[in-house]
Amino acid sequence: MFGFGVLKGMLVTIQNFFASYFSKDHLTTVQYPEERLSAKERYRNFPFLVYDQAPEDPRCVACDICAKECPPKCITIVRDSDAEGKPLKRPKSFDIDYSICMNCGICEEVCPFDAIFMDHEFELAEYGRFEDLMYHKDRLLKPNDHFKKIRPTDATRIDAKLAAKTQKPAPPVGN
């Protein structure tokens, strides 16, 4: 019958309208600065780097996979080297241009070292249009405790995996 779908849609709208006066579950508006919705655990916004003990020793080994896979190419990584010029397994500079980042989360998915994750912070107003939205390594680094706070399920899984890697297997018992 023509118009039956519209009638069903209007019925749902009317039910939600009247239910919003009696139950907070049906409210769709939040008074933003005073009230905030809690972010879901897998919510993704802008990426950040994780370090375990010290900011000078992040999990990132500058493998450049995230920069290669980033669709808008907003990640720039330069590998650190020692005095002799031998490359080290840490980034000398790690920059993300948040003015270009499209929050896709591909950098998090492709990182084999669990070093880059998506943060819950979304209020990133800056005065400068481009230079202030270029986040360098010192602004991107956050402790593992921050990661545990925003994503506890993933953090416990990853910490257990890293702990299992660092434990040396027991030597085999010979006959």
C-alpha positions in Angstrom: 0.0 0.0 0.0 1.3 3.4 -1.0 2.4 5.6 2.0 2.5 2.7 4.5 6.2 3.2 5.1 5.8 6.9 5.8 3.0 6.2 8.2 5.2 3.6 10.1 8.1 6.1 10.3 5.8 8.8 11.6 4.5 6.4 14.3 8.0 5.7 15.5 8.8 9.4 15.6 5.7 10.2 17.7 6.4 7.3 20.1 10.0 8.6 20.6 8.7 12.2 21.0 6.3 11.3 23.8 8.7 8.8 25.4 11.4 11.5 25.7 9.3 13.3 28.3 9.1 10.3 30.6 12.4 8.5 30.1 16.0 9.7 29.7 16.8 6.8 27.4 14.9 8.4 24.6 16.6 11.8 24.8 18.9 12.4 21.8 20.2 15.8 22.8 23.0 16.4 25.2 23.8 19.8 26.7 27.4 19.6 25.4 29.7 21.7 27.5 28.0 20.7 30.8 27.1 17.1 29.9 29.2 14.8 27.8 28.6 11.4 26.3 31.1 8.8 27.4 33.2 7.7 24.5 33.1 4.0 23.4 36.3 2.0 24.0 37.0 1.6 20.3 36.2 5.2 19.5 38.9 6.6 17.2 39.9 10.2 16.6 43.5 11.3 16.2 46.5 8.9 16.6 49.1 9.0 19.4 52.3 7.1 20.2 52.6 4.8 23.3 55.7 4.5 25.4 56.1 2.0 28.3 58.8 3.3 30.7 60.3 6.5 29.3 59.3 8.9 26.5 62.8 8.6 25.1 62.1 4.9 24.4 58.7 4.6 22.6 57.4 1.3 21.3 57.8 2.7 17.7 60.8 1.3 15.9 60.5 3.6 12.9 59.6 0.9 10.5 57.6 3.4 8.4 54.7 1.0 7.7 52.1 3.4 9.1 53.4 6.3 6.9 53.4 4.2 3.8 49.8 2.9 4.4 48.3 6.3 5.4 45.9 7.3 2.7 46.4 11.1 3.0 50.1 10.7 3.7 50.0 12.8 6.9 52.7 10.8 8.8 56.4 11.6 8.4 59.0 9.4 10.2 62.8 9.9 10.3 64.8 7.1 11.8 67.4 7.9 14.4 71.0 6.9 14.1 74.0 6.7 16.4 77.3 8.6 16.2 78.7 6.3 13.5 75.6 6.6 11.3 74.2 3.2 12.1 70.4 3.3 12.1 68.7 2.7 15.5 65.3 1.2 16.2 63.6 4.4 17.2 62.3 7.5 15.5 64.3 10.6 15.5 61.2 12.5 14.4 57.7 11.4 14.2 55.2 13.9 12.8 51.5 13.7 12.1 49.7 16.6 10.4 46.3 16.6 12.1 45.0 19.1 9.5 45.3 16.4 6.9 44.5 13.3 9.0 41.2 11.8 8.2 41.0 9.6 11.4 40.7 6.4 9.4 42.7 4.3 11.9 44.7 2.4 9.3 47.9 3.4 11.0 46.7 1.6 14.1 45.7 -1.5 12.2 49.0 -1.9 10.3 51.4 -1.2 13.2 53.1 -4.6 14.0 54.6 -3.2 17.2 51.4 -1.8 18.9 53.0 1.6 19.0 50.3 3.9 17.5 46.6 4.0 18.6 43.7 6.3 18.2 42.9 8.7 21.0 39.6 9.8 22.5 40.6 13.5 22.6 38.6 15.5 20.1 38.8 19.1 21.2 41.8 20.2 19.3 41.2 23.9 18.5 44.4 25.7 17.5 45.0 29.3 16.4 47.4 28.4 13.6 45.8 26.7 10.6 48.7 24.5 9.7 51.8 24.9 11.9 49.9 24.3 15.2 48.2 21.2 13.9 51.5 19.6 13.0 52.0 17.3 16.0 55.6 16.3 16.6 56.9 13.3 18.6 57.0 15.1 21.9 53.2 16.0 21.6 52.3 12.5 20.3 53.9 10.5 23.0 51.6 9.3 25.8 52.2 6.8 28.5 50.8 3.3 28.5 48.7 4.3 31.6 46.8 6.7 29.3 46.2 3.8 26.9 45.0 1.6 29.7 42.6 4.3 30.8 40.9 4.8 27.4 41.0 1.2 26.1 41.4 -1.2 29.0 40.5 -4.4 27.0 43.0 -3.8 24.3 45.7 -2.6 26.7 45.5 -5.8 28.9 45.6 -8.0 25.7 48.6 -6.1 24.3 50.4 -5.9 27.7 50.0 -9.7 28.1 51.4 -10.2 24.6 54.4 -8.0 25.2 55.0 -9.7 28.5 55.0 -13.1 26.9 57.5 -11.9 24.3 59.9 -10.6 26.9 59.7 -13.8 29.0 62.4 -16.2 28.0 61.3 -19.8 27.6 62.6 -22.3 30.1 65.6 -24.2 28.9 64.7 -27.7 27.8 65.4 -30.4 30.3 67.9 -32.9 28.9 67.9 -36.6 29.5 
